Amino acid sequence: MRELEHYETQGEQLQRQVLHHLLSSARDTHYGREHGFATIKGYDDYIKYVPVNTYEELKGSIDRMRHGERDVLWPGRVKWYAKSSGTTNDKSKFIPVSGEGLQKIHYAGGYDSVALYLRNNPKSRLFDGRALILGGSHAPNYNLPGSLVGDLSAILIENINPIANLVRVPKKQTALLSDFEVKRDRIAREAMTKNVTNISGVPSWMLSVLNRMMEITGKTHLEEVWPNLEVFFHGGVAFTPYRSRYEQLITSPNMHYMETYNASEGFFGLQDDPADKAMLLMLDYGVFYEFEDLSGQTGDSAQSGPIVPLWAVEKDKNYAMLISTSCGLWRYKIGDTVRFTSTNPYKFVISGRTKSFINAFGEELIVDNAEQGLAYACQQTGAEVLEYTAAPVFMDERAKCRHQWLIEFSKQPNDLAQFADLLDSRLQQLNSDYEAKRYKDITLQHLEIIPARQGLFNNWMKQRGKLGGQNKVPRLSNGREHIEQLLKLNEK
């Protein structure tokens, strides 16, 4: 906790130290020699010598590493690769996870999650029971000895200190199963007899496991199975669509929720104040941050905005995040967008994805707008949204353009038209570009909502081999590929 207190006054110093460590560590790698790491004196030199990278630029180097080559992007041989769909043209991307990155980025985030939770809840009995930790699966990497590729969560479980296995469920063999439906059933059966005090995972997949456990036990509320459950450490997707369902399932007044920002590329943020949905940016983890100012950028613009280091960011601006890490990612565009709510200390909210937006008509609708709009419509109508996706309709038979929302409700609104009106009006309040395009229905007509049948999104994810793990439903798309697949499946 004393180290975390330095974030408030020493943010720039901590980040400069991280950059120095990364450059000195990787100076003799292939990438370090190619980009003159040995001659770089500070941030100004760094941005001169090192280009901004997407996955496509680093893909060749990562593939060499996956085949066993040493000292490519990071010193030594990197044995683990986190498989992620993310914002790339490829079906999957493979993110290197070095030994240092595993310990000083990913596990460090876990330690600090617990530290911050205990600070806020000094009477916690967290360690009296077990932790239910959801994970994905892994497989051999090119059949190289000791090298694995798979979900980051599976890599973390595979390499966790054996002592931790004494206080967690399910057993390791169950946690690493690849068939999510089989795994969900086994997890539910293994965990329901244990004294579980804390749960960790992606909200959508955790809810699926908990619902299965309710079916098996015949109970109504989770505290009937786990009376000492006190916290859910969640991340991966926005919690807003799932909150009401969790609050119905867990009625205990002693339940807490803590958001984490952990991705295949690193562990970046923690909710340090339960009353504030913004997260604290983790500054001393071996991750150096930069931010591309997206102000005035259109979603389909090929032009990049100005890039600034952490100490030059401003509040309430939308930024795309770039990272340099001890896993060998250099000035890497991760694909997430953030907005800072504070710079002392640095606190932020995730505002969306660089490729998860709708900007077909200049409306620049981002995921943060969508989440807030849905939350408002649900609050006003008593409806509950389980999953959703939205895309533009470029022109129908009447030459009308609109946004089409496919929503799977866990509780349907009594009046779907009223729900659509509330969502549309709230989006106009939240986004001036959307409001301008909606003016008198000239450019953009009233949005359309299509109710999805129960289980549609799960079925679609299963068809694509993305059920479970850290896979996410794409929320907003600038094209119609995803929504057309879902609509076709919805008719069956």
C-alpha positions as CSV (number, residue, x, y, z in Angstrom):
1,M,0.0,0.0,0.0
2,R,2.9,2.4,0.7
3,E,4.2,1.8,-2.9
4,L,0.7,2.5,-4.3
5,E,0.6,5.8,-2.4
6,H,3.5,7.0,-4.6
7,Y,1.2,7.0,-7.6
8,E,-0.4,10.2,-6.4
9,T,2.8,12.3,-6.4
10,Q,5.4,10.4,-8.5
11,G,3.5,9.3,-11.6
12,E,5.9,10.8,-14.1
13,Q,9.0,9.6,-12.2
14,L,7.6,6.0,-11.9
15,Q,6.8,5.9,-15.7
16,R,10.2,7.3,-16.7
17,Q,11.9,4.6,-14.5
18,V,9.8,1.9,-16.2
19,L,10.9,3.1,-19.6
20,H,14.5,3.1,-18.6
21,H,14.2,-0.4,-17.2
22,L,12.5,-1.7,-20.4
23,L,15.1,-0.1,-22.7
24,S,18.1,-1.3,-20.7
25,S,16.8,-4.8,-20.4
26,A,16.1,-5.2,-24.1
27,R,19.0,-3.2,-25.6
28,D,20.7,-6.4,-26.8
29,T,17.6,-8.0,-28.3
30,H,17.2,-8.1,-32.1
31,Y,14.5,-5.3,-31.8
32,G,16.6,-3.3,-29.4
33,R,19.7,-3.3,-31.7
34,E,17.5,-2.5,-34.7
35,H,16.1,0.6,-33.0
36,G,19.1,1.9,-31.1
37,F,17.9,1.2,-27.6
38,A,21.5,1.6,-26.3
39,T,21.6,5.2,-27.5
40,I,18.1,6.3,-26.2
41,K,18.5,8.7,-23.3
42,G,14.8,9.4,-22.6
43,Y,11.3,9.7,-23.9
44,D,12.0,12.2,-26.6
45,D,14.6,9.9,-28.1
46,Y,12.3,6.9,-27.7
47,I,9.6,8.3,-29.9
48,K,12.2,9.2,-32.6
49,Y,13.8,5.8,-32.8
50,V,10.8,3.5,-32.2
51,P,7.7,3.4,-34.4
52,V,4.1,2.9,-33.3
53,N,3.2,-0.7,-33.8
54,T,0.0,-2.8,-34.3
55,Y,0.0,-6.6,-34.1
56,E,0.6,-6.8,-37.8
57,E,4.0,-5.0,-37.5
58,L,5.2,-7.3,-34.7
59,K,3.6,-10.5,-35.9
60,G,6.7,-11.7,-37.8
61,S,8.9,-11.2,-34.7
62,I,6.4,-13.0,-32.5
63,D,6.2,-15.9,-34.8
64,R,10.0,-16.3,-34.7
65,M,9.7,-16.3,-30.9
66,R,7.0,-18.9,-31.0
67,H,9.3,-21.1,-33.0
68,G,11.9,-20.9,-30.2
69,E,14.2,-18.1,-31.3
70,R,15.8,-16.2,-28.4
71,D,16.3,-12.4,-27.8
72,V,13.9,-11.2,-30.5
73,L,11.6,-8.7,-28.7
74,W,12.6,-9.5,-25.2
75,P,15.7,-11.2,-23.7
76,G,15.9,-14.9,-23.6
77,R,13.3,-17.4,-24.8
78,V,9.6,-16.6,-24.2
79,K,7.7,-19.8,-23.6
80,W,4.1,-18.6,-23.1
81,Y,1.7,-16.9,-25.6
82,A,-1.7,-15.6,-24.7
83,K,-4.2,-16.2,-27.5
84,S,-6.6,-13.3,-28.1
85,S,-9.0,-12.3,-30.8
86,G,-8.8,-8.6,-30.1
87,T,-8.6,-5.8,-32.7
88,T,-6.6,-7.5,-35.4
89,N,-7.2,-8.6,-39.0
90,D,-6.2,-12.1,-38.0
91,K,-8.6,-14.6,-36.4
92,S,-6.3,-14.7,-33.4
93,K,-3.3,-12.9,-32.1
94,F,-0.6,-14.4,-29.9
95,I,0.7,-12.1,-27.2
96,P,4.1,-13.1,-25.7
97,V,4.1,-13.5,-21.9
98,S,7.7,-13.4,-20.6
99,G,8.7,-14.7,-17.1
100,E,9.2,-11.1,-15.9
101,G,5.9,-10.1,-17.4
102,L,4.1,-13.0,-15.7
103,Q,5.4,-12.0,-12.3
104,K,5.7,-8.3,-12.4
105,I,2.7,-7.4,-14.5
106,H,0.0,-10.1,-14.4
107,Y,0.5,-11.6,-10.9
108,A,1.4,-8.1,-9.5
109,G,-2.1,-7.1,-10.5
110,G,-3.6,-9.9,-8.5
111,Y,-1.6,-9.0,-5.4
112,D,-2.6,-5.4,-5.6
113,S,-6.3,-6.3,-6.2
114,V,-6.3,-8.1,-2.8
115,A,-4.3,-5.3,-1.1
116,L,-6.7,-2.6,-2.3
117,Y,-9.8,-4.7,-1.4
118,L,-8.5,-5.4,2.1
119,R,-7.7,-1.7,2.6
120,N,-11.3,-0.8,1.8
121,N,-12.7,-3.8,3.8
122,P,-10.5,-4.3,6.9
123,K,-13.0,-6.7,8.5
124,S,-12.8,-9.0,5.4
125,R,-12.6,-12.8,6.0
126,L,-11.4,-13.4,2.5
127,F,-8.7,-15.9,3.5
128,D,-11.1,-18.0,5.6
129,G,-12.3,-19.8,2.4
130,R,-11.6,-20.6,-1.2
131,A,-11.4,-18.5,-4.4
132,L,-13.3,-19.5,-7.5
133,I,-11.1,-18.5,-10.4
134,L,-12.4,-19.0,-13.9
135,G,-9.8,-19.8,-16.6
136,G,-9.6,-20.8,-20.2
137,S,-7.6,-23.6,-21.8
138,H,-4.1,-23.9,-23.3
139,A,-2.4,-26.2,-25.8
140,P,1.3,-26.9,-26.9
141,N,2.9,-24.2,-28.9
142,Y,4.3,-25.6,-32.1
143,N,5.1,-28.8,-30.1
144,L,8.1,-27.0,-28.5
145,P,8.9,-28.5,-25.0
146,G,7.5,-26.4,-22.2
147,S,5.9,-23.8,-24.5
148,L,2.2,-23.1,-24.3
149,V,-0.4,-21.1,-26.2
150,G,-3.9,-20.3,-24.9
151,D,-6.1,-18.0,-22.8
152,L,-4.1,-15.8,-20.5
153,S,-6.1,-17.1,-17.6
154,A,-5.0,-20.6,-18.4
155,I,-1.3,-19.5,-18.5
156,L,-1.8,-17.8,-15.1
157,I,-3.4,-21.0,-13.6
158,E,-0.7,-23.2,-15.1
159,N,2.2,-21.2,-13.6
160,I,0.6,-20.1,-10.3
161,N,2.4,-20.9,-7.0
162,P,1.3,-24.4,-6.0
163,I,0.3,-23.1,-2.6
164,A,-2.4,-21.0,-4.2
165,N,-4.0,-24.3,-5.5
166,L,-4.8,-25.1,-1.8
167,V,-7.1,-22.1,-1.6
168,R,-8.7,-22.0,-5.0
169,V,-11.4,-24.0,-6.9
170,P,-11.9,-25.8,-9.2
171,K,-9.0,-28.2,-9.4
172,K,-6.4,-27.5,-12.0
173,Q,-7.5,-30.2,-14.4
174,T,-11.1,-28.9,-14.4
175,A,-10.0,-25.2,-14.8
176,L,-8.0,-26.0,-17.9
177,L,-10.7,-28.0,-19.8
178,S,-11.3,-26.7,-23.3
179,D,-15.0,-27.7,-23.6
180,F,-16.7,-24.8,-21.8
181,E,-20.1,-26.6,-21.3
182,V,-18.4,-29.6,-19.7
183,K,-16.2,-27.4,-17.7
184,R,-19.1,-25.2,-16.5
185,D,-20.9,-28.3,-15.1
186,R,-17.8,-29.6,-13.4
187,I,-16.9,-26.3,-11.9
188,A,-20.4,-25.9,-10.5
189,R,-20.3,-29.4,-8.9
190,E,-16.8,-29.0,-7.5
191,A,-17.4,-25.5,-6.1
192,M,-20.9,-25.8,-4.6
193,T,-19.6,-27.8,-1.6
194,K,-16.7,-25.5,-0.8
195,N,-16.6,-22.4,1.4
196,V,-16.1,-19.9,-1.4
197,T,-15.4,-16.3,-0.2
198,N,-14.4,-14.7,-3.5
199,I,-14.9,-15.2,-7.2
200,S,-12.8,-13.9,-10.2
201,G,-13.5,-13.9,-13.9
202,V,-15.3,-12.4,-16.8
203,P,-18.9,-11.5,-15.8
204,S,-20.7,-13.2,-18.7
205,W,-18.9,-16.6,-18.2
206,M,-19.1,-16.4,-14.4
207,L,-22.8,-15.9,-14.6
208,S,-23.2,-18.9,-16.8
209,V,-21.3,-21.0,-14.1
210,L,-23.4,-19.6,-11.3
211,N,-26.6,-20.2,-13.1
212,R,-25.6,-23.8,-13.6
213,M,-24.9,-24.2,-9.9
214,M,-28.3,-22.7,-9.1
215,E,-29.9,-25.4,-11.4
216,I,-28.0,-28.2,-9.7
217,T,-28.6,-27.1,-6.1
218,G,-32.1,-25.9,-6.6
219,K,-31.3,-22.7,-4.6
220,T,-32.5,-19.2,-5.5
221,H,-29.7,-17.0,-4.1
222,L,-26.0,-17.6,-4.2
223,E,-25.6,-16.9,-0.5
224,E,-27.6,-20.0,0.2
225,V,-24.7,-22.0,-1.3
226,W,-21.9,-19.8,-0.2
227,P,-22.9,-17.8,2.9
228,N,-19.5,-16.3,3.2
229,L,-19.1,-15.0,-0.3
230,E,-18.0,-11.3,-0.1
231,V,-16.4,-10.1,-3.4
232,F,-16.4,-10.6,-7.2
233,F,-13.2,-9.4,-8.9
234,H,-14.4,-8.9,-12.4
235,G,-12.9,-7.7,-15.7
236,G,-12.8,-8.4,-19.4
237,V,-16.1,-6.8,-20.3
238,A,-18.2,-4.0,-19.0
239,F,-20.1,-5.0,-15.8
240,T,-23.1,-2.6,-16.4
241,P,-25.2,-5.1,-18.5
242,Y,-24.8,-7.8,-15.8
243,R,-25.0,-5.9,-12.6
244,S,-28.8,-6.2,-12.0
245,R,-28.6,-10.0,-12.7
246,Y,-25.8,-10.4,-10.1
247,E,-27.7,-8.3,-7.6
248,Q,-30.7,-10.5,-8.0
249,L,-28.6,-13.6,-7.6
250,I,-26.6,-12.3,-4.7
251,T,-28.8,-10.4,-2.3
252,S,-26.3,-10.2,0.7
253,P,-25.6,-6.6,1.8
254,N,-22.0,-7.7,2.4
255,M,-21.3,-8.4,-1.2
256,H,-18.7,-6.2,-3.0
257,Y,-17.7,-5.8,-6.6
258,M,-14.2,-4.7,-7.8
259,E,-13.4,-4.0,-11.4
260,T,-10.0,-4.9,-12.9
261,Y,-8.5,-4.0,-16.2
262,N,-6.5,-7.1,-17.1
263,A,-5.9,-8.1,-20.7
264,S,-3.7,-10.6,-22.6
265,E,-1.2,-7.7,-23.1
266,G,-1.0,-6.8,-19.4
267,F,-2.7,-5.7,-16.2
268,F,-3.4,-2.0,-16.3
269,G,-6.0,-0.8,-13.8
270,L,-7.8,-1.5,-10.6
271,Q,-10.9,0.0,-9.0
272,D,-9.4,1.4,-5.8
273,D,-12.5,3.2,-4.5
274,P,-15.9,1.3,-4.5
275,A,-17.8,4.5,-4.8
276,D,-15.9,5.5,-8.0
277,K,-16.2,3.4,-11.2
278,A,-12.9,4.9,-12.5
279,M,-9.8,2.7,-12.1
280,L,-6.3,3.5,-10.9
281,L,-3.7,3.2,-13.6
282,M,-0.9,0.8,-12.4
283,L,2.3,2.7,-13.0
284,D,5.2,0.5,-11.8
285,Y,4.4,-2.8,-13.4
286,G,6.8,-2.9,-16.3
287,V,4.3,-1.2,-18.6
288,F,5.1,2.2,-20.1
289,Y,2.0,4.0,-21.3
290,E,1.4,6.4,-24.2
291,F,-1.9,7.9,-25.4
292,E,-3.2,8.9,-28.8
293,D,-5.5,11.8,-28.7
294,L,-8.7,10.9,-30.6
295,S,-10.3,14.3,-30.4
296,G,-11.7,15.2,-33.7
297,Q,-10.7,11.9,-35.3
298,T,-13.4,10.0,-37.3
299,G,-13.6,6.3,-36.8
300,D,-12.5,5.5,-40.4
301,S,-9.7,8.1,-40.5
302,A,-6.3,6.7,-41.5
303,Q,-4.7,9.7,-39.8
304,S,-3.3,9.3,-36.3
305,G,-3.8,11.8,-33.6
306,P,-1.0,13.3,-31.5
307,I,0.6,10.8,-29.1
308,V,1.5,11.9,-25.6
309,P,3.1,10.3,-22.5
310,L,1.1,9.8,-19.4
311,W,2.3,13.0,-17.8
312,A,0.8,15.0,-20.7
313,V,-2.7,13.6,-20.7
314,E,-5.8,15.7,-20.0
315,K,-9.0,14.8,-18.3
316,D,-12.2,14.0,-20.2
317,K,-10.4,13.4,-23.6
318,N,-10.8,10.1,-25.4
319,Y,-7.4,8.4,-25.9
320,A,-6.3,5.2,-27.6
321,M,-3.8,3.4,-25.4
322,L,-0.3,2.4,-26.5
323,I,1.9,0.2,-24.3
324,S,5.6,-0.9,-24.1
325,T,6.0,-3.9,-21.9
326,S,8.4,-6.4,-20.4
327,C,6.8,-9.0,-22.6
328,G,8.3,-7.4,-25.7
329,L,5.5,-5.1,-27.0
330,W,6.9,-1.8,-28.1
331,R,4.7,1.3,-28.6
332,Y,1.9,-1.2,-29.2
333,K,-1.7,-0.1,-30.0
334,I,-3.7,-2.4,-27.7
335,G,-7.0,-1.4,-29.3
336,D,-8.7,0.0,-26.2
337,T,-9.8,3.6,-25.6
338,V,-9.8,5.3,-22.2
339,R,-10.8,8.6,-20.7
340,F,-9.1,10.1,-17.6
341,T,-11.2,11.3,-14.8
342,S,-8.3,12.4,-12.6
343,T,-4.6,13.0,-13.1
344,N,-3.6,13.1,-9.5
345,P,-3.6,10.1,-9.2
346,Y,-4.1,8.9,-12.7
347,K,-7.6,7.4,-12.8
348,F,-9.6,6.4,-15.9
349,V,-12.6,4.6,-17.4
350,I,-12.5,2.3,-20.4
351,S,-14.5,4.2,-23.1
352,G,-14.4,1.5,-25.8
353,R,-12.3,-0.2,-28.5
354,T,-10.6,1.5,-31.4
355,K,-12.5,-0.9,-33.7
356,S,-15.7,-1.1,-31.6
357,F,-17.7,1.9,-32.6
358,I,-20.3,3.0,-35.1
359,N,-19.2,5.9,-37.3
360,A,-21.1,5.1,-40.5
361,F,-22.6,8.6,-40.7
362,G,-20.2,10.7,-38.6
363,E,-22.0,9.9,-35.3
364,E,-18.9,8.5,-33.5
365,L,-20.9,6.3,-31.2
366,I,-18.6,4.5,-28.7
367,V,-19.1,1.6,-26.3
368,D,-19.2,3.9,-23.3
369,N,-22.2,5.8,-24.8
370,A,-24.0,2.5,-25.5
371,E,-23.4,1.1,-22.0
372,Q,-24.7,4.3,-20.4
373,G,-27.7,4.5,-22.7
374,L,-28.7,0.9,-22.0
375,A,-28.3,1.4,-18.3
376,Y,-30.6,4.4,-18.4
377,A,-33.3,2.6,-20.4
378,C,-33.1,-0.4,-18.1
379,Q,-33.4,1.8,-15.0
380,Q,-36.5,3.6,-16.4
381,T,-38.3,0.5,-17.6
382,G,-37.1,-2.3,-15.2
383,A,-35.7,-4.2,-18.1
384,E,-32.5,-6.2,-17.9
385,V,-30.0,-6.6,-20.8
386,L,-28.0,-9.8,-20.9
387,E,-26.1,-9.4,-24.3
388,Y,-26.3,-7.0,-27.2
389,T,-24.6,-5.9,-30.4
390,A,-25.4,-3.0,-32.7
391,A,-24.5,-2.0,-36.3
392,P,-25.6,0.5,-38.9
393,V,-28.2,-0.1,-41.6
394,F,-26.8,1.9,-44.4
395,M,-29.9,2.3,-46.5
396,D,-33.2,0.3,-46.5
397,E,-35.8,0.1,-49.3
398,R,-37.1,3.5,-48.3
399,A,-33.5,5.0,-48.4
400,K,-33.5,5.3,-44.6
401,C,-30.4,4.9,-42.5
402,R,-30.4,3.9,-38.8
403,H,-28.7,1.9,-36.1
404,Q,-29.9,-1.7,-35.6
405,W,-29.6,-3.1,-32.1
406,L,-29.9,-6.9,-31.4
407,I,-30.6,-7.3,-27.7
408,E,-31.0,-10.4,-25.6
409,F,-33.0,-9.4,-22.5
410,S,-32.9,-11.4,-19.3
411,K,-36.0,-9.4,-18.5
412,Q,-38.0,-7.9,-21.4
413,P,-39.4,-4.4,-21.2
414,N,-43.2,-4.2,-21.1
415,D,-43.0,-1.7,-24.0
416,L,-40.1,-2.2,-26.4
417,A,-40.9,1.0,-28.3
418,Q,-40.6,3.0,-25.0
419,F,-37.3,1.3,-24.3
420,A,-36.0,2.2,-27.8
421,D,-37.1,5.9,-27.3
422,L,-35.3,6.1,-24.0
423,L,-32.1,4.6,-25.4
424,D,-32.2,6.9,-28.4
425,S,-32.8,10.0,-26.4
426,R,-30.1,9.2,-23.9
427,L,-27.6,8.6,-26.6
428,Q,-28.4,12.0,-28.0
429,Q,-27.8,13.5,-24.6
430,L,-24.5,11.6,-24.2
431,N,-23.1,12.2,-27.7
432,S,-23.4,15.5,-29.6
433,D,-22.4,14.0,-32.9
434,Y,-25.1,11.4,-32.6
435,E,-27.6,14.1,-31.7
436,A,-26.6,16.2,-34.7
437,K,-27.0,13.3,-37.1
438,R,-30.4,12.4,-35.5
439,Y,-31.7,16.0,-36.0
440,K,-35.2,15.8,-37.6
441,D,-34.3,12.3,-38.8
442,I,-32.5,13.8,-41.7
443,T,-29.2,11.8,-41.7
444,L,-30.0,9.1,-39.2
445,Q,-33.4,7.7,-38.3
446,H,-34.7,6.4,-35.0
447,L,-32.8,3.3,-33.9
448,E,-34.3,-0.1,-34.3
449,I,-34.3,-2.8,-31.6
450,I,-34.7,-6.5,-32.5
451,P,-35.1,-8.8,-29.5
452,A,-32.9,-11.9,-29.5
453,R,-34.1,-15.3,-28.5
454,Q,-32.7,-16.7,-25.2
455,G,-29.2,-18.1,-25.6
456,L,-28.6,-16.6,-29.1
457,F,-25.3,-15.0,-28.3
458,N,-24.0,-18.1,-26.5
459,N,-24.9,-20.2,-29.5
460,W,-23.2,-17.8,-31.9
461,M,-20.0,-17.8,-29.7
462,K,-20.1,-21.6,-29.6
463,Q,-20.4,-21.8,-33.4
464,R,-17.3,-19.6,-33.7
465,G,-15.3,-21.7,-31.1
466,K,-15.3,-18.7,-28.7
467,L,-17.5,-19.9,-25.9
468,G,-15.9,-19.2,-22.5
469,G,-12.4,-18.1,-21.6
470,Q,-11.7,-14.4,-22.3
471,N,-13.8,-14.1,-25.5
472,K,-16.2,-11.2,-25.8
473,V,-19.3,-10.4,-27.8
474,P,-18.5,-7.4,-30.1
475,R,-20.7,-4.6,-28.9
476,L,-20.6,-2.0,-31.7
477,S,-19.5,-2.6,-35.3
478,N,-19.0,-0.3,-38.2
479,G,-20.0,-3.0,-40.6
480,R,-22.7,-5.7,-40.6
481,E,-20.8,-9.0,-40.7
482,H,-21.4,-9.9,-37.0
483,I,-25.0,-8.8,-36.8
484,E,-26.0,-10.5,-40.0
485,Q,-24.7,-13.8,-38.7
486,L,-26.6,-13.3,-35.5
487,L,-29.8,-12.3,-37.2
488,K,-29.7,-15.4,-39.4
489,L,-29.2,-17.6,-36.3
490,N,-32.0,-15.7,-34.5
491,E,-34.5,-16.9,-37.1
492,K,-33.8,-20.6,-36.5
